[in-house]
Amino acid sequence: MTILKVLHFPDERLRLKAAPVEEINPEIGAVAENMLETMYAEGGIGLAATQVNIQKRIIVIDISENKNEPLTLINPEILKLEGKEESQEGCLSVPDYFDVVQRAKNIEFRYTTLKNEVTTKTIDGLLAICIQHEIDHLNGKLFIDYLSPLKRDRLKKRILKQKIKKRRLKNSKQPDNESSNKIL
């Protein structure tokens, strides 16, 4: 298995819409396994293929406490939204940032399994929130899009400052002249 690189906001590739999976085959199974491995390594509970620059409608989720109940959703779609619920969300593509987002409390959704079985479920709670969040990713939308423009602008500025700071730290590290001048 391979750990994939998670794209971070404001990377424009996060705004791309994923294409449907046409055929469920071993390659799609391997992508899902790599996505699960990446999600676990990053400490997440959900990951959309678009977050790792794979433009296919694939989601992996594991909200279990022991991280031993993975779900793979191929071509997921929400059929019905009911009620409203606010909860704090974070995202592997927007590291170290959490905010309150309003989502539907109950959802009915359909997806295809890796065994090519079409399944329809009605759910609520954390799993419903997670599925809505990940399907948004497949549609090029991030949880921060639900925030006010002011909060989004502040977040962009904060991320930019962090990138500049990291670049400065990286550039300020000078090579050790003693070792670089030796002839071997």
Buried (B, 14 or more C-beta within 10 A) or exposed (E): EEBBEBBBBBEEEBBBEBEEBEEBEEEBBEBBBBBBBBBBEBEBBBBBBBBBBBEBBBBBBBBEEEEEEBBBBBBBBBEEBEEEBEEEBBBBBBEEBEBEBEBBBBBBBBBBEBEEEEEEEEBBEEBBBBBBBBBBBBEBBBBBEBBEEEEBEEBEEEBEEEEEEEEEEEEEEEEEEEEEEEEE
